[in-house]
Amino acid sequence: MHEIWGVAGLVAIALGLSLMLSDSYALKVVTWLSLNVLAAIALRFVMLVGELNIATAAFWGVGAYTAAIATVWLKLPFGVALVAGIVAPALLAVAFGFVTLRTKGPYFMLISFAFTEVLRLVYTQSDALGGNSGMIGVYPPRWLDGTYASLVVLLVGACLVGFLWLERSAFGKLMRAIENNDAVVASVGVPVLAIKIAALTIAAAAAGLGGGLFAHANRVISPGDFSFLVSVYALAYVKIGGEKHILGAVLGATFLTLLGQYVLSFGQYEHIYFGGAIVAAMLIFPEGMLGLLQRWGARLGLVRAPEPATSRGGH
């Protein structure tokens, strides 16, 4: 419980800092950073049952398009559009999980990858959704002018605290047990498939929220925004930050988002430098940045040293 309150305190500090910002560029960076954190923690949550969910990008896209339709076509209030963007991918995740989570490891990963790309092609071929050009005019309400970034920080922070609470709950312990050996868990009567579907649905709802916030922040969405690369970047945030704790995802997303802003100045070599930084980070601290900080803290006698990193099946 103290850990949850500690994370909530960090969220409150981040919210306060965002409210103090007035520079438009800084507010945009805060918005993108927060959304990257949300993508990372949503992907990591399904990793707790031992599965790599590339379909995080698909649910992100469904949330974005649903929220955009609610705002642009139906003229619904902003809050209703966000809720619609949460509910639609959550319902889709129930059906998707029921069909696909009977497989696991690389099989589930490949199916989730294919699902993501199929949805992207559907957006591309749909004239109603704007095809390759996408949808425009997804504006947030005027009363959020200057405070949209703070709203994003608040909602992402709430998801962060909620995910940490779930992870530390009895439900989270069952997820970890399933990751370690789902056959043993099933042998004592625990509905493994139902728990996996629940984890996927919760993560999809969070990804849908991220998609809705992304659509209103960007004001224009297109199929290219929701390729499998969304999940690849989210995985990079988790791995570089450290997957053993949810704050690792936050740390990784923060580092790579700020790095991404810096390497933009390298023009056509942007992706080379960015990819090189990811490879270097993985080689220098394979346990993640959080693991490195813990080791430094252990040397100073401030914290206990982290356990050695172990490979995880299916990732």
Secondary structure, 3 states (H helix, E strand, C coil): CHHHHHHHHHHHHHHHHHHHCCCHHHHHHHHHHHHHHHHHHHHHHHHCCCCCCCCHHHHHHHHHHHHHHHHHHCCCCHHHHHHHHHHHHHHHHHHHHHHHCCCCCHHHHHHHHHHHHHHHHHHHHCHHHCHHHCEECCCCCHHHCCCHHHHHHHHHHHHHHHHHHHHHCHHHHHHHHHHHHHHHHHHCCCCHHHHHHHHHHHHHHHHHHHHHHHHHHHCEECHHHHCCHHHHHHHHHHHHHCCCCHHHHHHHHHHHHHHHHHHHHHHHHHHHHHHHHHHHHHHHCCCHHHHHHHHHHHHCCCCCCCCCCCCCCCC
